[in-house]
Amino acid sequence: CDSRWANDQLGTSSNTICSAGCLMSSVAMALTGTGFSTDPSKLNAWLTANGGYISGDLFVWASVNGLGLTFTGKRLLTL
């Protein structure tokens, strides 16, 4: 809920990054870790314009494949 993007509309929904953007914000952090310069506001705008959401604000994992991240599915960890 950083004030720089907390109230940005998430995708085309009525939600904001602060209220429902935890996954997208985590992806922004992961991308930054791979050397891609972004933040939640920039990534949200890019996703909105490039098919990164369906049904308003549901994240499309394949949308970030070309940016350096690939979702390969869940992995069960046994402790």
N, C-alpha and C positions, 0 to 999 in steps of 0.2 A: 504493500500500500504506500509505496514511495509517492510523495506529493507530485513528482514530475509526471507520473502517468496513472496514478490511482483512479482518477475519474474518467479516463479514456474509455469510450465505448468498446467493449470486447466484440470483435467481429461486427456483425450486423444485429446483434441482440440488444436487449435493454440492460444487460449486465455490464459491469465495469471491470477493468483489470483488477481493481482491489477486491471486488466481490466474488469473482469467479475466474481469475486469470492465473491461478497457481501453476497449472501445467504449462501454459504458454510462457510464463515467466521463467520456469525451470528450463524450458527449451532454450530461451534466450541466454540463460547463464551457461548452459552446455555449449551452445554455439560460440559464445565468447571464449570459453575454455579451449576451443579448437582453433582460435585465431580469427574467427569471423566477428567483425565489429558490429555489435547491435545492443539494444536494450529492449525491455518489454514494449515500450511505445513504438519503436521502429519496427520490431518484429510483428507486432499486432497489425500495424498498418500494411506491412508487406503481405502478411497472411490474408488479410481482408481483401486485398487487391489481386491476390494470386491463387485463389482457390484453397486457402489454408484452413477454411472452416466450412462446415455444412450445418444446416439448420440453425444458422445464426452464430453460434460460438462453439460448436463441437469440433475439436481439433482433428485435422487430417494429417496423420503421421507422414504419409508419403510426400506431403508438400515440402518438407525440409530435406528430403534426400539429396537434392542438388546443392544444398548449402553445407553439406558435410556431415549430416547426422542420418543414421538409418536405424529405424526401429526394427528389431528382429524378433520381438515377442517377449513374453514374460519368461522368467527363469525362476524355477523353484529353488530356493536356498534352504538347505538343511543345516540347522545349528547343532 
